């Protein structure tokens, strides 16, 4: 090629990298065992009964608030959900699930700092809370705190060595730190457990692109599209990869397919990005 080759960006991890676990569902009011009281003065017994009733009411109120918060999460009302979990925590500050779900609400609102706080509180209460570790790691990824994210995913993998979400997300964090070999190792581990994990192939393709190993990247995008034939981002990156491998005609075909899928999905910016890439390739190739 005699002209200067246009610099067409490969889509990165930013739009697809974060997999956070969803909400913890409805709680039931705690059931206490019936204890036969020792003989006491009638007045003392009445006072104790009143206190028990108050405590039971508080407990039920915390559960009601929690469950209302879950309903709001499912409806996408993250601000309202966070408020309900805050009120529930005033009544029961040691409920790990309320902290977790409030963290989930904050994470969906883009408040990663608040999400990290709540996931941390949940982990303090329940040290083996895998979902909280994964979501805190995802929050750290969004916050560009990649080493902290890796530490959280390490904890999950210690608890569950085949946890695909943790392995995949740790690979993403390694990729962001430009530790590409570590990223490849994590993606390969996911694929060894589940050969149908589309994101493992897609993200390994991204890493191969970064290493200028475009043939390997092409093979991974092919695998991803075998698993998910409507994967617009995989078509997009396969198109760019084919262009780098000097297969202009097929590159344009893939980018046109990506643009079509983006349009169907209402992804205006991604659609425009694909169309711009097509224009640059055509101008470069003189077609």
PyMOL commands that set and color helices and strands:
alter all, ss='L'
color gray80, all
select helices_A, chain A and resi 42-74+78-91+96-108+112-125+130-142+146-159+164-176+180-193+198-210+214-227+232-244+248-265+268-285
alter helices_A, ss='H'
color red, helices_A
deselect
rebuild
show_as cartoon
